[in-house]
Amino acid sequence: RGIRKEGDVLVAVVGLPNSGKTRFINMLCGTSFKESEIPYSTTEPLTAVCDYGGAKIQLVEIPAFFRRQDIAIAKISDSVVVVARSDEEVREVLRILEENRVRKPVISFTWNMGK
């Protein structure tokens, strides 16, 4: 059930439930993964590949369950993007990553998604 690296860079997209991870990937990659306001509706990792200046960037959404097998994807990624609705959520996700010994470059993206 693993994720195979496709492209030049593998980026794990992590966040708490309903933080907008799926919307973030849909916006960046032009995909149409189902977005839901129901917490924990993404149950398996979602993957999409975007082209950025000739580089293929693979984004993988890590479900908010933070299961060991999903965290393993973040551990093999080249970097991590934290998608959050507040600075407090960013801190919570960073704590979870630290507890799971995910030591990758992290970029945080905070938004309110018009809510």
N, C-alpha and C positions, 0 to 999 in steps of 0.2 A: 504494500500500500504506500510505498515511499514516493517521494517527488524526485524526478530526475531533473538535473540542471539543464535548462535550455537557454542558449544565448550566452552573453558575455558576463552578466552579473545576476546573481540571485539575491533578491531583497525580500525578507520576511516582513509582512505587514501585520502588526499586532495591536491589540486594544481591548478594552473592556466591552461587554455586550452593548450593542446599539451605539457604538462610537462612530460608525460610518466607514468601517474598513471596506465593505463591499462597494459602497458608493465611491470611495477614494479610488479603488482599482477601476471601476467602470469609467470614471471621469478621465483618468490618466491613459487608459488603454483603449477606450471606446468599446468596451465589452458591455454585455447586457445581463450580467449575473443578477438573479432575483434579489432585490433589496426588501428588507422586512423590518417593521418596527417591533416585531416579536423577539425578545431576548433569546440568544442562543440558537437562532434559526440557521446559522451556518454551522453544519455539523462535521464537515470534512474540509480539508484545505482546498481553497480555490486558487487556480493558477492562470496567469495571463502573461503574454510577452508583448512588450511595447518596444517600438523603435525610437531611439533618441539620438539624433545626429549620427546615425549609422551603427550605433551600439544597440544590441538586443538586451533589454532589461526584463528579467523574469520577476514578476511580483507574485508572491504566494501569501494568501490570507491565512493566518493561523486562527482557527476557531477560538473563541473566548473561554473555552473550557480549560485551556492550557494543559492539555494532556501530555504526558511524557513523549509519546510518539510525534506529537505536533511540535513540541518544544525542540525536539531533535532537528526539525527543519530549520528553526531559527539558529541552532548551533552550527549548522553547516552553511548557512547563508553568508554572503559577503558583507551584508549590513542589515540593519533593522530599521523600519519606520514605525513609530508609535503614532497611531491615530487616536485622538482623544477629543473630548468636549470641554476639558478644563485642565488647568495645570495640576490640579489634585489628581485627576485621572492619569496624567503623564507620570506623576510620582508613583502612583500605585502600580502601574505597568512596569516601570523601571525597577521597583522593588521585586515584583514577580520574576522579571528577567534575571536580576541578581541572585535571588534565591535558587534559581534553576541554572545558575552559572553560565548564562548566555553572555559572552563577552565579545561583542561585535560593535562596530561603529553604529551609533544610534542617532537618528534624526526624528524629532517629534513634530507632529502636525496637529495643531489644535484649531477646532472650528465649532460653530454651533449649528451648521447645516440648515439655517433659516428657521430654527425652532425657538 
